[in-house]
């Protein structure tokens, strides 16, 4: 699946996107796999309350299943202006 990173998440990981092969059942499982990779992922995902996730461009929760999902995007909460 494609994993996209936006704003400070992208800055901490150093990539705007990557293709990830995973057996993760949920978004939380995917995050755990990514955090275990290396320190930059650990830093990006240290505080999940500061992150939002979208599955195939639809907002989702971290306990959402990944079955059939093609794209996961991580980004900080958006603020109005």
C-alpha positions as CSV (number, residue, x, y, z in Angstrom):
1,X,0.0,0.0,0.0
2,X,1.0,3.6,-0.4
3,X,1.7,5.5,2.8
4,X,1.7,9.3,2.6
5,X,3.2,11.7,5.2
6,X,2.2,15.4,5.4
7,X,3.6,18.5,7.3
8,X,5.8,17.7,10.3
9,X,5.2,14.0,9.9
10,X,6.9,14.2,6.5
11,X,9.7,16.3,7.9
12,X,10.5,13.9,10.7
13,X,10.4,10.8,8.5
14,X,12.2,12.5,5.6
15,X,9.8,11.1,2.9
16,X,6.6,12.4,1.4
17,X,5.4,8.8,0.6
18,X,6.6,5.2,0.4
19,X,5.3,1.9,-0.7
20,X,4.9,-0.4,2.4
21,X,4.4,-4.2,2.4
22,X,2.5,-5.0,5.6
23,X,0.5,-7.7,7.2
24,X,-1.0,-5.1,9.6
25,X,-4.7,-5.6,10.3
26,X,-5.4,-2.1,11.6
27,X,-3.9,1.4,11.3
28,X,-2.5,1.0,14.8
29,X,-0.8,-2.2,13.8
30,X,0.8,-0.4,10.8
31,X,2.0,2.4,13.1
32,X,3.6,-0.2,15.4
33,X,5.4,-1.7,12.4
34,X,6.6,1.7,11.2
35,X,7.7,2.8,14.7
36,X,9.8,-0.4,15.0
37,X,11.7,0.4,11.8
38,X,14.0,3.2,13.1
39,X,14.2,6.3,15.2
40,X,12.7,8.8,12.7
41,X,9.5,6.8,12.6
42,X,9.4,6.5,16.4
43,X,9.7,10.3,16.6
44,X,7.0,10.9,14.0
45,X,4.5,8.5,15.7
46,X,5.4,9.2,19.3
47,X,2.1,11.0,20.1
48,X,-0.8,9.6,18.2
49,X,-3.2,12.1,19.7
50,X,-1.3,14.7,17.6
51,X,-2.0,12.8,14.3
52,X,-4.9,12.1,12.0
53,X,-5.2,9.3,9.5
54,X,-7.1,8.9,6.2
55,X,-7.7,5.6,4.4
56,X,-8.2,6.0,0.7
57,X,-8.8,9.8,1.3
58,X,-11.5,9.2,4.0
59,X,-10.8,10.2,7.6
60,X,-10.5,7.2,9.9
61,X,-9.5,6.1,13.4
62,X,-6.4,4.2,14.4
63,X,-8.4,1.1,15.1
64,X,-9.8,1.0,11.5
65,X,-9.1,-2.1,9.5
66,X,-6.7,-2.0,6.6
67,X,-8.2,-4.8,4.5
68,X,-8.7,-3.5,0.9
69,X,-7.1,-0.2,1.6
70,X,-4.7,1.2,-1.1
71,X,-3.6,4.4,0.5
72,X,-2.9,5.5,4.1
73,X,-2.1,9.2,4.9
74,X,-0.8,10.6,8.2
75,X,-1.1,14.3,9.0
76,X,-1.5,16.7,11.9
77,X,-5.0,18.0,12.7
78,X,-6.1,20.8,10.4
79,X,-7.0,24.1,11.8
80,X,-9.4,26.7,10.4
81,X,-8.4,30.1,9.5
